[in-house]
Amino acid sequence: MPSATAPLIIALCLWLFPEVAHAAGPPPLELETKIPLGDVKGRIDHFAIDLDRQRLFVAELGNDSVGVIDLKERKLSRTITGLSAPQGVGYVRSTDTLYVANAGDGSVHLFQGAELTPNGRIELDDDADNIRVDTQSNRVYIGYGDGALSVVDPSSRAKIANIPLQGHPESFQIDRAGGRIFVNVPDAKHIAVIDITSEKQVMTWPARDARANFPMAFDSEAARVIVGFREPARLMAFDARDGHVLANLDLCGDTDDVFVDSKRHRIYVSCGEGAVDVFEERGTGYARIARVPTVTGARTSFFVPEIDRLFVAVRATAREPAAVWVFQPTP
């Protein structure tokens, strides 16, 4: 006859080790398909999407190209070549323009319309990197150089402002309701808080216990800034109001992207170690509920809530061709 304390022991184990609870059911991310990118060599960086045409753009940094994936057909439709180590990509719906930021020469190339016709370029200092599109203000922000965000007016395709920083900006996120931009500045070992109206840094959040803060996401519902660190591998959640640390969790290694799934109250973190860590909100904190295997070096990803898919960039290896792996969250 089973002990009366057995249910309590089981419940306690499931609370202490939440990954066990998910092991019996479907994983929180299910691999749906793999979309080959063709003969693409080297590192793959960030993504953007044209939702109207269902086109996914992939910055193929090591290949000096951008892959264009037809999501309806689940296949590569074309490759844009002649670039210089593209890192960031951003699609501006208001002008139907794809922006591609190049680390190699600091240029930002513009491609227009359904045919992605070349339509000019914007010259930045060097190391043009992450791109964010603020649809509400109709502005494009581009991180670059030894420390700045460039502000571009997509209507005129002109740089209209420059926001100085204390080091090269990595991932950054826009809090439109709060009128701020949060910026990872790993060389300065902090997170910079920018006031959108004045275009000046107004706060600095030191990263005292960790270094190499590269990926960032903003949870607008919870008013939290989620940051991934590489040294040591940690995931931290900051109160967006004052930078107070709300959570500090163990993380997979060599992270480069983090996203919030508001529908399921989850966080997805992709890591070059060869995994996607999945965290779930638990009260005021988080718990890791799964570590989904990918491929070593597959550290960039892109969650698109409008189509409920997580895309993971897998670079070519001896065993795996370059591809975009498509994961469907469950349930």
HUTAWO-V325219 format. One record per helix or strand of 3 or more residues. SS is the DSSP state (hx for helix, st for strand). FROM is the first residue (numbers start at 1). TO is the last residue. Records with the same first field share a line. If there is no record, write none. Layout:
SS = FROM-TO  FROM-TO
This chain:
hx = 6-16  18-23  61-63  186-188
st = 29-36  47-50  55-60  65-70  75-80  86-92  97-102  107-112  117-123  131-134  139-144  148-153  158-164  172-175  180-185  190-195  200-206  211-219  224-231  233-239  245-250  255-261  266-271  275-282  285-293  301-304  309-314  323-329
